[in-house]
Amino acid sequence: MTKVAAGITTSLDGYITGPNDGPGRGLGEGGERLHYWVFGGPWSYAEEPRGEATGADKELLDEAMGGRVGAVVGGRNTYEAAGAWGGQNPFGVPFFIVTHRPEDAPADAGFTFVNGLDEAIAGAREAAGSKDVFVMGGADIIRQALRAGYVDELSISIAPVVLGDGKRLFHDFDETVSLEHLRLLQSPFATHISYRVVR
């Protein structure tokens, strides 16, 4: 059966973005520090990131987006904050965007807009075949997937920064989710912790 893995990056104080996130500043003010690990070091919205992940960070990305992932699910806010990834699906596998406006889907961009998480997970599982489904941000999509019992594995990358404001990963999350530790990877830019969701 297809495994559903969710992954997200957070600050030490639980924020997945800084304040005022949106197009042109997808991770919010100061939020670039959350993804230093993705680009191999400091970068800013003032210029395009030029580096790439190395060491433990590269290991995590290669494993997550290598041959094991057959489809991706993300939220509309993440899609818009990322500037629709320049108008093309960056992952090379079917990418399902959860939205209340599926009719907004761009043509020939590699995204499938769906109305609700249930539809997204069902479509992603079918598209993934025997491979895994990866659920990425935003935080609301991760929370919905955990509440609905879809997530088999949860990976949280913790960047060594305190943002103090922005969007929180577990804001208004009142569920109890038991986790079993799977793995820990660490780099100068993040601590990556993977858990199995215990049902």
Secondary structure, DSSP 8 states (H G I E B T S, - for coil): ---EEEEEEEETTSEEE-SS-BTTBTT-TTGGGGGHHHHTS--BTTB-------HHHHHHHHHHHSTTEEEEEEEHHHHHHTGGGGGS-SSSS-EEEE-S-GGG--TTSSEEEESSHHHHHHHHHHHHTTSEEEE---HHHHHHHHHTT--SEEEEEEES----SSEETTTT-----EEEEEEEEE-SS-EEEEEEEE-
